[in-house]
Amino acid sequence: MKFSEKDIQQITERGLTVEKVISQIELFKKGIPFITLKSTATINNGILSLSNEENNKFISFFDHKRDDVSIVKFVPASGAATRMFKLLFQFLKEYNPKKETINAYINKNKAKELSVFFVGLEKLPFFEEIIKNIHKTIPNFNELPYDEQRYEFVRIMLSKDQLNYSYYPKGLLPFHRYKEHVSTAFEEHLFEAALYASSKDKADLHFTISEKHKDKFDEEFRFIEEDVEERTNTKFNISFSYQKLATDTIAVTPNNEPFRESNGDLVFRPSGHGALIENLNEIDADVVFIKNIDNVVVKKYKDEVAKYKKVLAGVLLEVQEQAFSYLEALENDMTEDLIFKIAQFLSNKLNVTISEEFEKYSEKYQIEYLRNKLNRPIRVCGMVKNEGEPGGGPFWVKDESANISLQIVESAQIDKKNKQQKDILKNATHFNPVDLVCGIKNYKGDTFDLKKYVDPKTAFITMKTKTGKDLKALELPGLWNGSMAYWNTIFVEVPLTTFNPVKTVNDLLKAPHQIL
């Protein structure tokens, strides 16, 4: 593969290297192998199910330790709200109020979700804001026929020259309407952080955003800061980072040649949330909570959500304390009994499959083996019962060297033409709601280099179009998938009440997003 001087300049200006781009093109050519599932992770087989007594024990453990550790809540928040409104964009494109009724359109297109939207219209958090703008733009709005009113409501909400809601990042959209004000998802994360991600009445939150929205987030924080701090008795330190240009990946044609603009420039694309491992790698904290921007609830549900975050954090701190103790012991005089205890701990508490050859190793190599397995970042992930929601699932996975490990796997990574693999997928009992608590420091207090624990072979290749032409795009291993492939992993069952994402505008009509 030869690149011109202009290509090389374009590559280096992005912080990439020619070697890296060539390796990406090689991935397209070779294809990315499917993950090999060994079995589903289930209760007592990779997923912990805790009793109320155990939950309370872990909550107490975390509350006892929280003022002695540094905590950051890490929130991927760069996604635009465009996909939330996909249904409504289609409606605006296809519907003509002069030619048919909305009911006729709904029936013709089997658009059940559109019906739900119009029935729940007045419960939307931005209903009053849209109505106010409508009356400014259309003085005779109240005299319009019912269907035209509904059409104009959607148009004012989404049009670029009007409220343009789909342009906003999800974090800054109105999400919840209280009696006194309307809150954003960004604001709700602050209230939530005060309950479980604060230490000594201070809370550090880090949001990964698009750089173009930085001023808007700053403005929102200035607007709410005093009120939220007063209500929570918590001081907030907010920081932001952006997906790095150097994590973009080259696009190729269906024949695996570099895809080019009409002027000959190479085309690069953002590489998905897996790129955020770079951002997470720059966080300096003992405990990191990870939660998506759109997974929030109104105030009355927050204590329930916070309870299970504390449970996960308690599990992390307890297992980490034991792991650190064992790692220190590995530096001193070892006994056969201690080696056996550490191997048992890895197997029973950290879900590490110990090699069948372990007992044949020399003591020196056993110690080296245990240290390697033990001295890794730890993630404790909430898992909810599978009720048809989208999201990756917990599975036992076998790699090329026949090593077995616990992983979060997306359905796109599984060969559904393979009946055995498809059956394992079909029998999954739980899925991943992106509810993680992470320990990213080692027993000496140094931060791990998280980039060393990524499995590059778990990337994704997807088909896209640009200017009407097909292209292939490469997404890096997902942040909680292949980017954490070599972390030590614990899955804990949490209730579905902790998972309330807003993927479509209609999700805002569900109970966890409504005051009444």
PAZALO-99051 format. One record per residue (C-alpha): residue number from 1; residue in three letters; x, y, z. Coordinates in steps of 0.25 Angstrom, whole numbers, padded with zeros to 4 digits, always signed. Layout:
% residues N
NUM:ALA:X:Y:Z
...
This chain:
% residues 516
1:MET:+0000:+0000:+0000
2:LYS:+0006:+0013:-0005
3:PHE:+0002:+0027:+0000
4:SER:+0005:+0040:-0006
5:GLU:+0012:+0051:+0001
6:LYS:-0002:+0058:+0002
7:ASP:-0008:+0045:+0008
8:ILE:+0004:+0044:+0018
9:GLN:+0002:+0059:+0022
10:GLN:-0013:+0056:+0024
11:ILE:-0010:+0044:+0033
12:THR:+0001:+0050:+0042
13:GLU:-0008:+0063:+0044
14:ARG:-0018:+0054:+0050
15:GLY:-0008:+0048:+0060
16:LEU:-0008:+0035:+0053
17:THR:+0004:+0028:+0046
18:VAL:+0005:+0021:+0033
19:GLU:+0007:+0008:+0039
20:LYS:-0005:+0009:+0048
21:VAL:-0014:+0012:+0035
22:ILE:-0008:+0001:+0028
23:SER:-0011:-0009:+0039
24:GLN:-0025:-0004:+0039
25:ILE:-0026:-0007:+0024
26:GLU:-0021:-0021:+0027
27:LEU:-0032:-0023:+0037
28:PHE:-0042:-0020:+0026
29:LYS:-0035:-0029:+0017
30:LYS:-0034:-0041:+0026
31:GLY:-0048:-0038:+0033
32:ILE:-0050:-0039:+0048
33:PRO:-0052:-0053:+0054
34:PHE:-0065:-0055:+0061
35:ILE:-0064:-0057:+0076
36:THR:-0065:-0072:+0080
37:LEU:-0076:-0073:+0091
38:LYS:-0074:-0085:+0101
39:SER:-0087:-0082:+0109
40:THR:-0096:-0072:+0114
41:ALA:-0092:-0066:+0128
42:THR:-0104:-0068:+0137
43:ILE:-0107:-0067:+0152
44:ASN:-0096:-0075:+0160
45:ASN:-0088:-0077:+0147
46:GLY:-0082:-0064:+0145
47:ILE:-0093:-0055:+0150
48:LEU:-0094:-0052:+0165
49:SER:-0108:-0051:+0171
50:LEU:-0107:-0044:+0184
51:SER:-0117:-0045:+0196
52:ASN:-0123:-0032:+0203
53:GLU:-0113:-0035:+0214
54:GLU:-0101:-0036:+0205
55:ASN:-0105:-0024:+0198
56:ASN:-0106:-0016:+0211
57:LYS:-0092:-0022:+0215
58:PHE:-0086:-0016:+0202
59:ILE:-0093:-0003:+0203
60:SER:-0088:-0001:+0217
61:PHE:-0074:-0005:+0213
62:PHE:-0074:+0005:+0202
63:ASP:-0080:+0016:+0211
64:HIS:-0069:+0013:+0221
65:LYS:-0058:+0014:+0211
66:ARG:-0063:+0025:+0201
67:ASP:-0056:+0037:+0208
68:ASP:-0043:+0030:+0208
69:VAL:-0043:+0028:+0193
70:SER:-0043:+0037:+0181
71:ILE:-0056:+0035:+0172
72:VAL:-0059:+0040:+0158
73:LYS:-0072:+0038:+0150
74:PHE:-0069:+0036:+0135
75:VAL:-0080:+0039:+0126
76:PRO:-0079:+0036:+0111
77:ALA:-0088:+0048:+0106
78:SER:-0084:+0052:+0092
79:GLY:-0096:+0045:+0085
80:ALA:-0105:+0055:+0077
81:ALA:-0120:+0053:+0079
82:THR:-0122:+0050:+0064
83:ARG:-0126:+0036:+0066
84:MET:-0136:+0039:+0077
85:PHE:-0145:+0046:+0066
86:LYS:-0143:+0036:+0055
87:LEU:-0158:+0033:+0055
88:LEU:-0162:+0047:+0054
89:PHE:-0152:+0051:+0043
90:GLN:-0159:+0040:+0035
91:PHE:-0173:+0046:+0038
92:LEU:-0169:+0060:+0034
93:LYS:-0163:+0054:+0021
94:GLU:-0175:+0046:+0017
95:TYR:-0187:+0052:+0023
96:ASN:-0196:+0063:+0017
97:PRO:-0207:+0068:+0026
98:LYS:-0215:+0073:+0013
99:LYS:-0216:+0059:+0007
100:GLU:-0219:+0050:+0019
101:THR:-0221:+0049:+0034
102:ILE:-0210:+0045:+0044
103:ASN:-0219:+0033:+0048
104:ALA:-0219:+0029:+0033
105:TYR:-0204:+0031:+0032
106:ILE:-0202:+0023:+0045
107:ASN:-0211:+0011:+0040
108:LYS:-0205:+0011:+0027
109:ASN:-0190:+0010:+0032
110:LYS:-0193:+0002:+0044
111:ALA:-0187:+0013:+0052
112:LYS:-0191:+0009:+0066
113:GLU:-0179:+0017:+0072
114:LEU:-0184:+0030:+0065
115:SER:-0198:+0028:+0072
116:VAL:-0191:+0026:+0085
117:PHE:-0184:+0039:+0083
118:PHE:-0196:+0048:+0080
119:VAL:-0204:+0042:+0091
120:GLY:-0193:+0045:+0101
121:LEU:-0190:+0059:+0095
122:GLU:-0193:+0067:+0107
123:LYS:-0185:+0059:+0116
124:LEU:-0172:+0062:+0108
125:PRO:-0162:+0070:+0116
126:PHE:-0161:+0080:+0105
127:PHE:-0176:+0081:+0102
128:GLU:-0178:+0096:+0107
129:GLU:-0165:+0101:+0101
130:ILE:-0170:+0096:+0087
131:ILE:-0184:+0102:+0089
132:LYS:-0178:+0115:+0093
133:ASN:-0169:+0115:+0080
134:ILE:-0181:+0111:+0072
135:HIS:-0189:+0123:+0076
136:LYS:-0178:+0132:+0073
137:THR:-0176:+0126:+0059
138:ILE:-0191:+0123:+0055
139:PRO:-0200:+0133:+0062
140:ASN:-0213:+0126:+0057
141:PHE:-0208:+0112:+0062
142:ASN:-0221:+0110:+0071
143:GLU:-0230:+0111:+0058
144:LEU:-0222:+0101:+0050
145:PRO:-0229:+0087:+0048
146:TYR:-0224:+0076:+0059
147:ASP:-0215:+0069:+0049
148:GLU:-0208:+0081:+0044
149:GLN:-0205:+0085:+0059
150:ARG:-0199:+0072:+0061
151:TYR:-0190:+0073:+0049
152:GLU:-0186:+0087:+0052
153:PHE:-0182:+0083:+0066
154:VAL:-0172:+0073:+0061
155:ARG:-0167:+0082:+0050
156:ILE:-0164:+0093:+0060
157:MET:-0157:+0083:+0069
158:LEU:-0148:+0078:+0059
159:SER:-0146:+0089:+0048
160:LYS:-0132:+0095:+0047
161:ASP:-0138:+0109:+0047
162:GLN:-0146:+0106:+0059
163:LEU:-0143:+0098:+0072
164:ASN:-0134:+0088:+0064
165:TYR:-0134:+0078:+0076
166:SER:-0128:+0067:+0068
167:TYR:-0115:+0075:+0067
168:TYR:-0113:+0076:+0082
169:PRO:-0105:+0065:+0090
170:LYS:-0114:+0056:+0098
171:GLY:-0108:+0062:+0111
172:LEU:-0114:+0076:+0108
173:LEU:-0128:+0072:+0103
174:PRO:-0139:+0075:+0113
175:PHE:-0141:+0061:+0120
176:HIS:-0150:+0063:+0132
177:ARG:-0161:+0073:+0135
178:TYR:-0162:+0076:+0150
179:LYS:-0172:+0086:+0156
180:GLU:-0162:+0097:+0157
181:HIS:-0153:+0094:+0145
182:VAL:-0149:+0085:+0134
183:SER:-0136:+0077:+0136
184:THR:-0126:+0072:+0126
185:ALA:-0119:+0058:+0126
186:PHE:-0106:+0066:+0130
187:GLU:-0113:+0072:+0142
188:GLU:-0118:+0058:+0146
189:HIS:-0105:+0052:+0146
190:LEU:-0100:+0063:+0156
191:PHE:-0111:+0060:+0166
192:GLU:-0108:+0045:+0165
193:ALA:-0093:+0046:+0167
194:ALA:-0096:+0053:+0180
195:LEU:-0103:+0041:+0185
196:TYR:-0092:+0030:+0181
197:ALA:-0080:+0037:+0174
198:SER:-0076:+0047:+0184
199:SER:-0065:+0047:+0195
200:LYS:-0064:+0057:+0206
201:ASP:-0076:+0065:+0200
202:LYS:-0069:+0067:+0187
203:ALA:-0072:+0060:+0174
204:ASP:-0063:+0059:+0161
205:LEU:-0071:+0056:+0148
206:HIS:-0064:+0055:+0135
207:PHE:-0072:+0056:+0122
208:THR:-0067:+0052:+0108
209:ILE:-0074:+0061:+0098
210:SER:-0072:+0067:+0084
211:GLU:-0063:+0079:+0085
212:LYS:-0073:+0087:+0077
213:HIS:-0083:+0086:+0089
214:LYS:-0073:+0090:+0100
215:ASP:-0078:+0104:+0102
216:LYS:-0092:+0099:+0103
217:PHE:-0089:+0089:+0114
218:ASP:-0081:+0100:+0121
219:GLU:-0093:+0110:+0120
220:GLU:-0102:+0099:+0126
221:PHE:-0093:+0096:+0138
222:ARG:-0092:+0111:+0141
223:PHE:-0107:+0112:+0140
224:ILE:-0110:+0100:+0150
225:GLU:-0097:+0099:+0158
226:GLU:-0102:+0108:+0170
227:ASP:-0116:+0101:+0171
228:VAL:-0111:+0087:+0170
229:GLU:-0099:+0089:+0180
230:GLU:-0109:+0096:+0190
231:ARG:-0119:+0084:+0189
232:THR:-0109:+0073:+0190
233:ASN:-0099:+0080:+0199
234:THR:-0088:+0075:+0190
235:LYS:-0077:+0083:+0182
236:PHE:-0076:+0078:+0168
237:ASN:-0063:+0078:+0159
238:ILE:-0067:+0076:+0145
239:SER:-0057:+0073:+0134
240:PHE:-0058:+0069:+0119
241:SER:-0051:+0062:+0108
242:TYR:-0053:+0059:+0094
243:GLN:-0051:+0047:+0085
244:LYS:-0037:+0048:+0080
245:LEU:-0035:+0050:+0065
246:ALA:-0024:+0040:+0066
247:THR:-0034:+0029:+0069
248:ASP:-0042:+0031:+0056
249:THR:-0040:+0020:+0046
250:ILE:-0039:+0020:+0031
251:ALA:-0051:+0017:+0022
252:VAL:-0049:+0007:+0010
253:THR:-0057:+0003:-0002
254:PRO:-0064:-0010:-0003
255:ASN:-0051:-0015:-0010
256:ASN:-0043:-0010:+0002
257:GLU:-0036:+0001:-0005
258:PRO:-0035:+0015:+0003
259:PHE:-0048:+0022:+0001
260:ARG:-0046:+0036:-0004
261:GLU:-0053:+0049:-0005
262:SER:-0056:+0055:-0019
263:ASN:-0043:+0064:-0017
264:GLY:-0035:+0051:-0014
265:ASP:-0034:+0053:+0001
266:LEU:-0034:+0041:+0010
267:VAL:-0047:+0039:+0018
268:PHE:-0046:+0036:+0033
269:ARG:-0058:+0033:+0042
270:PRO:-0060:+0033:+0057
271:SER:-0057:+0019:+0063
272:GLY:-0069:+0017:+0073
273:HIS:-0069:+0018:+0088
274:GLY:-0056:+0008:+0088
275:ALA:-0048:+0021:+0085
276:LEU:-0052:+0026:+0099
277:ILE:-0042:+0016:+0106
278:GLU:-0032:+0027:+0102
279:ASN:-0040:+0037:+0111
280:LEU:-0042:+0027:+0122
281:ASN:-0027:+0025:+0122
282:GLU:-0025:+0039:+0126
283:ILE:-0034:+0038:+0138
284:ASP:-0027:+0038:+0152
285:ALA:-0036:+0032:+0162
286:ASP:-0037:+0020:+0171
287:VAL:-0052:+0017:+0167
288:VAL:-0058:+0020:+0154
289:PHE:-0073:+0019:+0152
290:ILE:-0077:+0018:+0137
291:LYS:-0091:+0021:+0132
292:ASN:-0097:+0026:+0119
293:ILE:-0102:+0040:+0118
294:ASP:-0117:+0036:+0115
295:ASN:-0118:+0026:+0126
296:VAL:-0124:+0035:+0137
297:VAL:-0137:+0035:+0145
298:VAL:-0146:+0046:+0152
299:LYS:-0143:+0049:+0166
300:LYS:-0152:+0039:+0173
301:TYR:-0145:+0027:+0167
302:LYS:-0131:+0032:+0170
303:ASP:-0129:+0026:+0183
304:GLU:-0132:+0012:+0177
305:VAL:-0122:+0014:+0166
306:ALA:-0111:+0019:+0176
307:LYS:-0113:+0007:+0185
308:TYR:-0109:-0002:+0174
309:LYS:-0097:+0007:+0170
310:LYS:-0092:+0006:+0184
311:VAL:-0094:-0009:+0184
312:LEU:-0085:-0010:+0172
313:ALA:-0075:-0001:+0178
314:GLY:-0075:-0009:+0191
315:VAL:-0072:-0022:+0183
316:LEU:-0061:-0015:+0175
317:LEU:-0054:-0009:+0188
318:GLU:-0055:-0022:+0196
319:VAL:-0049:-0031:+0185
320:GLN:-0039:-0021:+0181
321:GLU:-0034:-0020:+0196
322:GLN:-0032:-0035:+0196
323:ALA:-0025:-0035:+0182
324:PHE:-0015:-0024:+0187
325:SER:-0012:-0032:+0200
326:TYR:-0009:-0044:+0191
327:LEU:+0000:-0036:+0182
328:GLU:+0008:-0031:+0193
329:ALA:+0009:-0045:+0198
330:LEU:+0014:-0050:+0185
331:GLU:+0026:-0041:+0187
332:ASN:+0030:-0048:+0200
333:ASP:+0032:-0062:+0205
334:MET:+0022:-0071:+0198
335:THR:+0016:-0084:+0203
336:GLU:+0009:-0095:+0195
337:ASP:-0003:-0092:+0204
338:LEU:-0003:-0077:+0200
339:ILE:-0001:-0080:+0185
340:PHE:-0013:-0090:+0186
341:LYS:-0022:-0079:+0193
342:ILE:-0018:-0068:+0182
343:ALA:-0022:-0078:+0171
344:GLN:-0035:-0081:+0178
345:PHE:-0038:-0066:+0180
346:LEU:-0035:-0063:+0165
347:SER:-0044:-0074:+0161
348:ASN:-0056:-0072:+0171
349:LYS:-0056:-0057:+0172
350:LEU:-0050:-0052:+0159
351:ASN:-0055:-0062:+0150
352:VAL:-0041:-0065:+0145
353:THR:-0040:-0079:+0138
354:ILE:-0027:-0085:+0144
355:SER:-0018:-0093:+0134
356:GLU:-0020:-0108:+0135
357:GLU:-0005:-0108:+0135
358:PHE:-0003:-0099:+0147
359:GLU:+0000:-0110:+0157
360:LYS:+0012:-0115:+0148
361:TYR:+0018:-0101:+0147
362:SER:+0031:-0098:+0156
363:GLU:+0028:-0090:+0168
364:LYS:+0035:-0078:+0162
365:TYR:+0026:-0079:+0149
366:GLN:+0013:-0081:+0158
367:ILE:+0016:-0068:+0165
368:GLU:+0019:-0061:+0152
369:TYR:+0006:-0066:+0146
370:LEU:-0002:-0062:+0158
371:ARG:+0004:-0048:+0158
372:ASN:+0000:-0046:+0144
373:LYS:-0014:-0051:+0146
374:LEU:-0016:-0043:+0158
375:ASN:-0009:-0030:+0155
376:ARG:-0020:-0024:+0145
377:PRO:-0031:-0014:+0145
378:ILE:-0044:-0019:+0151
379:ARG:-0058:-0016:+0146
380:VAL:-0071:-0019:+0154
381:CYS:-0082:-0019:+0144
382:GLY:-0097:-0019:+0147
383:MET:-0105:-0028:+0139
384:VAL:-0120:-0028:+0137
385:LYS:-0130:-0039:+0133
386:ASN:-0132:-0040:+0118
387:GLU:-0145:-0034:+0115
388:GLY:-0143:-0032:+0100
389:GLU:-0135:-0018:+0102
390:PRO:-0123:-0016:+0093
391:GLY:-0109:-0017:+0098
392:GLY:-0098:-0026:+0099
393:GLY:-0099:-0039:+0108
394:PRO:-0090:-0046:+0118
395:PHE:-0083:-0059:+0113
396:TRP:-0072:-0068:+0115
397:VAL:-0063:-0067:+0103
398:LYS:-0052:-0076:+0098
399:ASP:-0040:-0069:+0091
400:GLU:-0031:-0074:+0080
401:SER:-0022:-0080:+0091
402:ALA:-0034:-0087:+0097
403:ASN:-0033:-0078:+0109
404:ILE:-0047:-0076:+0115
405:SER:-0051:-0062:+0121
406:LEU:-0064:-0055:+0125
407:GLN:-0067:-0044:+0114
408:ILE:-0078:-0034:+0110
409:VAL:-0081:-0038:+0095
410:GLU:-0090:-0031:+0085
411:SER:-0099:-0039:+0076
412:ALA:-0091:-0033:+0064
413:GLN:-0079:-0041:+0069
414:ILE:-0085:-0054:+0068
415:ASP:-0086:-0063:+0056
416:LYS:-0101:-0065:+0055
417:LYS:-0100:-0075:+0044
418:ASN:-0094:-0085:+0054
419:LYS:-0105:-0092:+0060
420:GLN:-0098:-0095:+0073
421:GLN:-0093:-0080:+0075
422:LYS:-0107:-0075:+0071
423:ASP:-0113:-0085:+0082
424:ILE:-0104:-0079:+0093
425:LEU:-0108:-0065:+0089
426:LYS:-0122:-0069:+0089
427:ASN:-0121:-0074:+0103
428:ALA:-0115:-0062:+0109
429:THR:-0122:-0059:+0122
430:HIS:-0116:-0045:+0125
431:PHE:-0111:-0033:+0117
432:ASN:-0101:-0021:+0120
433:PRO:-0108:-0008:+0123
434:VAL:-0094:-0001:+0123
435:ASP:-0094:+0000:+0138
436:LEU:-0079:-0001:+0142
437:VAL:-0070:+0002:+0154
438:CYS:-0055:+0001:+0151
439:GLY:-0042:+0000:+0159
440:ILE:-0032:+0005:+0150
441:LYS:-0020:+0006:+0160
442:ASN:-0010:-0005:+0164
443:TYR:-0007:-0009:+0178
444:LYS:+0005:+0001:+0178
445:GLY:-0005:+0012:+0175
446:ASP:-0001:+0014:+0161
447:THR:-0011:+0016:+0149
448:PHE:-0011:+0004:+0140
449:ASP:-0008:+0007:+0125
450:LEU:-0022:+0003:+0120
451:LYS:-0018:+0002:+0106
452:LYS:-0010:-0011:+0109
453:TYR:-0022:-0018:+0113
454:VAL:-0030:-0016:+0099
455:ASP:-0032:-0028:+0090
456:PRO:-0031:-0022:+0076
457:LYS:-0037:-0034:+0069
458:THR:-0051:-0030:+0075
459:ALA:-0053:-0018:+0066
460:PHE:-0065:-0017:+0057
461:ILE:-0066:-0015:+0042
462:THR:-0079:-0008:+0038
463:MET:-0085:-0004:+0024
464:LYS:-0088:+0011:+0022
465:THR:-0090:+0021:+0011
466:LYS:-0084:+0034:+0007
467:THR:-0089:+0043:-0005
468:GLY:-0097:+0031:-0009
469:LYS:-0085:+0022:-0010
470:ASP:-0083:+0009:-0001
471:LEU:-0072:+0009:+0009
472:LYS:-0066:+0000:+0020
473:ALA:-0064:+0006:+0033
474:LEU:-0056:+0001:+0045
475:GLU:-0060:+0002:+0059
476:LEU:-0050:+0000:+0070
477:PRO:-0053:-0011:+0081
478:GLY:-0065:-0005:+0089
479:LEU:-0061:+0002:+0102
480:TRP:-0068:-0009:+0111
481:ASN:-0065:-0020:+0101
482:GLY:-0052:-0023:+0095
483:SER:-0045:-0010:+0101
484:MET:-0047:-0017:+0114
485:ALA:-0044:-0031:+0109
486:TYR:-0032:-0034:+0118
487:TRP:-0038:-0027:+0131
488:ASN:-0042:-0036:+0143
489:THR:-0057:-0036:+0142
490:ILE:-0069:-0038:+0152
491:PHE:-0083:-0038:+0148
492:VAL:-0094:-0035:+0158
493:GLU:-0109:-0036:+0156
494:VAL:-0116:-0023:+0158
495:PRO:-0131:-0019:+0156
496:LEU:-0137:-0014:+0143
497:THR:-0141:-0001:+0150
498:THR:-0126:+0003:+0149
499:PHE:-0127:+0003:+0134
500:ASN:-0135:+0014:+0128
501:PRO:-0128:+0019:+0115
502:VAL:-0134:+0029:+0105
503:LYS:-0132:+0023:+0092
504:THR:-0145:+0029:+0085
505:VAL:-0153:+0041:+0089
506:ASN:-0164:+0032:+0094
507:ASP:-0155:+0026:+0105
508:LEU:-0157:+0040:+0112
509:LEU:-0172:+0036:+0114
510:LYS:-0168:+0024:+0122
511:ALA:-0170:+0024:+0137
512:PRO:-0155:+0026:+0142
513:HIS:-0155:+0039:+0133
514:GLN:-0169:+0045:+0138
515:ILE:-0172:+0052:+0152
516:LEU:-0186:+0046:+0154
